[in-house]
Amino acid sequence: MPRISSFAAQTLQRQIHEGRFRSGEMLPGQRELSVTLGISRAALREAISTLEALGLVRCQPGKGVFVTAGLRRPLAEVPTGPLALPAQDVFQFRAIVEPAAAALVARRRNEAARALLEASQHALETALHKLDLVAAAEADLAFHLALAEHSANPLLASVIRSLEEPIGHSVRLPFAEPEGLWAPADEHRAVLDAIRAGDGDAAHTAMSLHLMRAAARVGIHFNAP
């Protein structure tokens, strides 16, 4: 079941797309927004954090939250996610462990795993057709979590679960780049094709490329593991 903060993020996203809050405008204060949306301030902060990662708003300490939908975001303005981990470190960590998870899933030839990944892929593509970045990012994260869960390696799955928040934040960041909006779906499809074929090496390569390209869309470059 989607979290309350996700519903709030989608509501604000819709209001931004509908022009209720225009680019450059400041959102109402947290007290007013939490009352209007009927949620706690903690849930509202989570929603704002999601929208900031997606490039829809920008938090300016001491000033407020400003709508930035449609504007390019310099690398220096990429928001730090949960645990204050730099996005570069999170992407590099993911590039070490997630290709291995994809390879393990491919070699298992597990029909249940493939069905779950297909469902996440379908949800991602449906959300992108609707320009629903909140739902797209959630489907994207679900795809990556499913790979870890079905890797048949409990330790790998446990590590990924424990880092779900910073990984989720890193998943949202590339969606702030409008020109590459469909790239995650296309790259996921390459991973899925390799998994369907039972080709662990191809799945490893496809996932590695996906993560390196996702990081590059945010302006982050690092040495491949």
Secondary structure as GFF3:
##gff-version 3
##sequence-region A 1 225
A	DSSP	alpha_helix	4	17	.	.	.	ID=ss1
A	DSSP	alpha_helix	30	37	.	.	.	ID=ss2
A	DSSP	alpha_helix	41	53	.	.	.	ID=ss3
A	DSSP	beta_strand	57	60	.	.	.	ID=ss4
A	DSSP	beta_strand	64	67	.	.	.	ID=ss5
A	DSSP	three_ten_helix	75	77	.	.	.	ID=ss6
A	DSSP	three_ten_helix	82	84	.	.	.	ID=ss7
A	DSSP	alpha_helix	87	108	.	.	.	ID=ss8
A	DSSP	alpha_helix	111	129	.	.	.	ID=ss9
A	DSSP	alpha_helix	133	149	.	.	.	ID=ss10
A	DSSP	alpha_helix	154	162	.	.	.	ID=ss11
A	DSSP	alpha_helix	164	172	.	.	.	ID=ss12
A	DSSP	three_ten_helix	173	176	.	.	.	ID=ss13
A	DSSP	three_ten_helix	178	180	.	.	.	ID=ss14
A	DSSP	alpha_helix	183	196	.	.	.	ID=ss15
A	DSSP	alpha_helix	200	218	.	.	.	ID=ss16
###
